[in-house]
């Protein structure tokens, strides 16, 4: 996983939805500090947190990981 692109995409989606990191943290049942660490690429979320982020932001996993996925053509 490209942590930098992942964190950037999480931040973009969160801001487009007009959510604060505190509100997203509340929705995902994690700490606001953890959300900010993910967004600045300091931490990689566990699978459970990744799923909570997808559900909390109403986006698909492939949307958040699109720079990391290799699709065969």
C-alpha positions in Angstrom: 0.0 0.0 0.0 1.3 3.4 -0.9 0.7 5.1 2.5 1.2 8.6 1.1 -1.5 8.3 -1.6 -3.8 6.4 0.7 -3.6 9.1 3.4 -4.0 11.9 0.9 -7.1 10.2 -0.5 -8.7 9.7 2.9 -8.1 13.4 3.7 -9.6 14.5 0.3 -12.7 12.4 0.8 -13.1 13.6 4.4 -12.9 17.2 3.4 -15.2 16.8 0.4 -17.8 15.4 2.9 -17.1 18.4 5.2 -16.1 16.1 8.0 -13.5 17.1 10.7 -10.9 14.5 11.7 -12.7 14.4 15.0 -16.0 13.6 13.5 -14.5 10.9 11.2 -12.8 9.4 14.3 -16.1 9.3 16.1 -17.8 7.6 13.2 -15.0 5.0 12.9 -14.6 4.6 16.7 -10.9 5.5 16.6 -9.0 8.5 18.0 -8.7 11.8 16.1 -4.9 11.5 16.4 -5.0 8.2 14.7 -7.0 9.6 11.8 -4.5 12.5 11.4 -1.6 10.0 11.5 -3.2 8.0 8.7 -3.8 11.1 6.7 -0.2 12.3 7.0 1.1 8.8 6.3 2.7 8.2 9.7 0.6 5.1 10.4 -1.0 2.4 8.3 -4.5 1.4 9.4 -5.3 -2.2 10.4 -7.7 -4.1 8.2 -10.5 -3.4 10.8 -9.8 0.4 10.7 -9.5 0.3 7.0 -13.0 -1.2 6.7 -14.3 1.4 9.2 -12.8 4.2 7.1 -14.4 2.9 4.0 -17.8 2.6 5.7 -17.4 5.9 7.5 -16.5 7.8 4.3 -19.0 5.8 2.1 -16.3 4.8 -0.4 -15.1 1.5 -1.7 -11.8 -0.1 -0.8 -10.6 0.1 -4.3 -11.2 3.9 -4.4 -8.9 4.4 -1.4 -6.3 2.0 -2.8 -6.5 2.9 -6.5 -2.8 4.0 -6.7 -1.8 0.7 -5.1 -3.9 -1.7 -7.2 -2.5 -3.2 -10.4 -5.3 -4.0 -12.8 -4.7 -6.3 -15.7 -5.9 -5.1 -19.0 
